C-alpha cells in the first residue's frame, strides 16, 4: 500500500506518459471517496500539462505499437476487437492523445468517458464534425460487438470467432441480415473491415503520420506546442535558422497557429502546425529572405482563414508545404491573388492534383456556366482569370508544366474571357442596333476581281448575318502570353452592309455596328473596377493605326495591303496572327485574307535589312538588362522566325504558324533554318521566357528587366531553382551573347540572298 504523498511524489518525479494516459479514466469508487477525489485533483496538473512534448507523443505511439505487437504475436490482430488495427484501442488512443494535448488549456475535455470526450473534443475544435460522427458511431459499434461476444461465449473475450459458423452467429446477433444475395456473415465482415479501416486512418492522420519519430525535430515541435516557452528556448530553437530577429520570427510563427475567424479551431491549427514545424522552418530558411517569407506566410494565411485545414494538408502532402512557402517567399503576384480571393485555396490544391490544366473548350464551358444569366460579367471574369492564373502559376513554379504549356494555358484563359465578352456585347448591341447583314456585292468590284473568292462573301451569303472576326496578334496570337502580357487585337467583319433593325430601332451601317462593338469589347476588358482590370487590350496594330476605323471589313483589310499602304512591319506582325472570335467558316476566310495581306509583295533581300533595322531601333530604346528587347533578347528569336516566314511562306504554307517555338520547328523541317540554329534558338527562347515568367510572378516594376538588385536576383534564382544567383547571371549573359551572334549571322545571310 502506498500513501497519497508517496504516490504524488512518484508521479511527479518518475511518472510516464502511459500512466498519465491511464489516469484520464481514473475515478474514486471505494474507500475514502473524498480522499480519492482530492488525490485525483492533485494529479490533474501532472496528467494535463501545459503542453504535450514530442517525447510524450513518442511514448503514446510506442505504447500503441507494443499493444499491437502483442496482438500480432498472438496471431489474433485481425480478429481482436480491442487491440487489433482500427479496434477499440485505436479510438481510445487518439481520443486520449487529444485529451492530453488539449486538457491543460481546456478543462472541458477532461473526462474518463470516451463518447463524452469525443463530443467535447469536437466542441473544443480538436476534432472535425465528420471525425466525431465516425468515431462515435464506430466506437459504439465496436463496444456492441464486444458485448455480444462476451454474452455469446459467457467469458471476457475480445476476439472474433475463428470459424465462419460462429462468426455468422455473431453477425445475426448483431442484427445483420441477408440482403441482395449477401449473407449476414459477408455483410458483417465488410462493415467491420470498413469501420476499422476508417478508425485506423483517423489515428494515423492525427497521431502516427503527423509526428515523425525523429529526435532532431523535437525542439521545433515542442516550441509550437508550448503555450509559454522561455526566451532562452525561443532563442535556442530558432537561433539555428537564419532569422535576423528570432523573437519577431517566433511571433510570426505562432500567428500561423491562431485562427482569427470565429468557430475555427486554434487548437487543431496548432496541432498540425506543430507537426509540420520542422519542415516548415527548413523551407523558410531556404528562401532568400526568411524573415520576409515568414511575414508573408503570416499575412497570406491570415487572409485565407481555415489555417488548420491548410496545415493539415501540408502535413499529409509535403509538396504543398514547399509550394506554399515558395509562393509566399517570391511570388507576390500569386500571393496577391490568394489574399484577395481566399476561397481560391481550392484552386491551388487542385492544380497540384490534376494531370493537366483544362483546355480551351473546357474553359469556355466552365465560364459559360458561371456567367449564365449574369448581368455583370466583370467580377465573374476577373475571378475566373485569377483562379486560372493561380492554377497555371502554381504548376509553373513547381515544374509540372514547361514554359510552352504555361504560355498556352495563359493564352486559353485570355481567349475564353474575350470570347465571353464578345458574345455578351454582341447580343446587347444587336438588341440595340439590330443584326448586321452582308449587303449586295459589287457587280464588277475592283477588289472582288483582284482577290478572288477565298475570303470574299458569295452571292448566296447576301442578306445573311455578318460576323465579327477578332484577330489576335503578338503574344496572344502566338499563344505565348505571359502573366501580364497586353492583348494585341484587330477587329474585322465579313462584309459591308446594314443592320436589320428591331421593331423600334433604325438601321445602321455595319461599319458603325462593328466599330462600336469593338469599343465595347475593349472597354469591358480594359476598364478598372473595384476588382481591378481584366486585361490591357491594345488595338493599335490595326491597319491605319489609331487614325483609322476600329473595325473594317475583310475587303478593306486586303485592299489596305494590296494598295501598298500596308507597311513591312505590319506584314511582319501578321505572321503571329490567328482568329480568336468568329465561326470556323469566317475564321478560314479571315486567315485567307491575312495570308493575302502578308504575301501581297514578293520577298526582296532589302526586306531583311529593313527588318534588322526595325529590331535595332527596338534594341536602342531598351536597357541592356531587358530580356525582351535588349541585344540577344527574346525578340531576336521572334524576328528570325517572322523574317523567315515572310521570306519563304508564300511557297511553303506549312511554315505559316503563329507561335515562335512552333515556327522555328516548322522552318527547320522545311529546310529554311539550320538544325543547330533551330535547336539553340528554341532552347534559348524557352529559357529566356521562363526567366521572364518568374519575373512577372515577382511583380517587379520592370516586367522584362533582368534584376541587378541582389535581393531581387536572389528571389529570381530561388524561383528558377538556382542555388547560386551568379550561375543564373552567367547563363542569361551567355544566352544574350550567342542569340545575338546567331541573329546577326542569319540576317546577314537573308540580306545577301534573294
C-alpha angles and dihedrals in degrees: 000000000000124000120236090248092052092048092049091048091049095051092043093056106023108016116133131215094251089056091052087050092051092050091059088081096039121123134160112257106161143020117023099003094185092052089050091052091049090049093052092045089053090051094051096090088052094046095044106036127182090267141351112250125214087250089057091049090049089052092054092048091047093052090049091052091049092053091047092049090053090055091046093050089051089052094237102099094115092048102038109108093192108038102017122105109293092007132133093288092056090059093043092048095052091046093047090047090055091045092053090044095051105020094089092063101026112049090182092075092058101105134123095217111094097208092047090048091052091053094047093046089057090050088050091052096246094114128039119236089251092052091049092051093048096046094045093049095043094044091052090047094050093047088051089052089049092051094048090050093053093046091047095051098026093228141087102274135145099184123106112233114273094219127071091228094059093039090053089053090053091048092054092047088054090055100257112149137186111270132171094347094315118123122222088250093054092045092051094047092052094045093047092048093048094048097047091046090054092047090053093049091054092048091049092045096051100034123005101040097033096059117043121211094245117128091200090066094051098096095053093048092046091048092058094042094048109089093201114023120179121253088247091055092050092049093045095050101038095032091080090062122077097253117143091211114026094186093055088043090054092051091050092046093052091046085066088067096050117095108207094185115089116248093025115113120243088186094059090044090053091049094057094036088057089050093055098033096104094049093040094053091046091052092047090049090055092056119098093248111023095183093052091043092055091048090051091048090053093048096046093043091051090054092049098051119195092079093166090064091048095050089043089056092046089051092053095038115037095187088063090058093051091047093050092050092047091049093051093041100053113356108078090160092063093035088053091054090052095048092048093044109033093175090065093081084097090059089052091053094043092054090062094048106045120084093225140000120263115274125232097273091051091047091050092049092048093049092046089055092049094050098042109133091352117144098195112048097176101085092039094051094045092048090048092050093047093049092050094044089052091053093046094045094049092052089045097055095044092049098244091130130033122232094265092054090045092053092046091051092050089048092052091051092052092045093050091051094048092048091052091049092047093050093048095046092045091054092049094048093048087054089054104037105016134246115314113230137192109262130215115302120241109260095220099007115174093222094046091052094046102044106036128215102299094101103007121095118256125234089254090062096058108120093018120121114282112227133220113238119196118197119203115210134175118024094346091050090051091047086238106112122145128220093280104024119145115241113237108205136176119196118215135163132203102250146334119275140110137276124258099235127225119247094276101029136085127237120258136185123272087236091061093043097050096040090054090045090053090050091051092050092049092047093049092052098038105041120108112230135170088282096048130251125316100210140334106243117200116196096174094106091070118114112277088019121225093344095060135073115290092230129029137179120257090252093058091044092056093041090054091061098036091053091058095249091111111092128224092248090055092052088047091052091051089064086079095052132126135156116253100169122041140067118284090255094050090044091054091051091047094051089049087056091047093053090047089053094048095048100035090112127050117247117262127188087237087067089068090054092050093047091050090051089052089054091047092055091051091049092051091054093055135072119253088249095059109120091200109040106018119103106289093016126137092278090068092065091042093051091047091053095045094045092052091046090052090048099047106018097091090068099026111053091174090074093057096104122132102218119088096222092043090047093051090052093047092047091051092049091049092051094247094115130036117253093237093050092047092049094048096044092048093049093045094046091052090050095048093046090049090054090047091050092055090049088055090051088053090058090228117181091236102057093194100027119115103225123247094181105104094224094050091044090052090052091049092049090048092053092048093048098250116143090194117048090199089064089056091050091052093051093047091049091049091050092051092047100048095039090055092049092053091044091055093047096047094047092046089055092047092050092049096048124058 
